[in-house]
């Protein structure tokens, strides 16, 4: 698999996860008690706690969607001008792959 493929795969994975998480946030009973503007942050901080909850809380579906858009853009760039090593590193972390 080349770098552009890795980047596209990571973007697709993140977009699917963000879409599913947003749907759950909008319709799930767990989230109903939270103010929609801060539901993601508060729900994860309360549900997970600690540094893991804090980290997850700062990556709401909207942020993950933008990250997916960046990876998709990096995939196009990888084909045209060569891969950004930082974008590829992020993609590999998302994909659970190694060089």
C-alpha positions, -999 to +999 in steps of 0.1 A: +000+000+000+014+034-009+012+066+012-018+080-007-037+048+000-028+048+037-039+084+039-072+077+021-079+047+043-073+067+075-096+095+062-124+071+054-121+054+087-122+086+106-151+100+086-172+069+092-164+070+129-172+107+132-205+103+113-215+074+136-205+093+167-223+124+157-255+104+150-252+088+184-246+122+200-277+135+184-300+106+192-285+085+220-302+085+254-268+088+272-262+122+257-298+136+264-289+150+298-261+172+284-263+206+268-258+198+231-231+225+228-209+208+254-223+172+254-193+156+238-168+171+262-189+167+294-201+132+285-167+119+278-151+136+308-178+122+331-179+088+315-142+081+312-125+105+334-088+111+337-064+120+309-081+095+285-114+112+289-098+147+286-081+137+253-112+121+239-132+152+249-111+175+228-118+154+196-155+157+190-169+144+157-165+178+140-128+179+148-124+143+136-143+151+104-118+180+098-089+157+105-103+133+079-106+161+054-069+170+060-059+134+055-079+132+023-061+164+011-028+150+021-036+119+000-041+141-031-008+159-023+010+126-019+001+117-054+010+151-069+040+163-048+049+135-025+037+125+010+038+146+041+056+125+066+035+138+095+003+131+077+015+096+069+024+091+106-011+102+117-026+079+090-006+049+102-016+056+139-052+057+128-049+026+107-028+007+132-001+001+106+036+004+103+059+015+075 
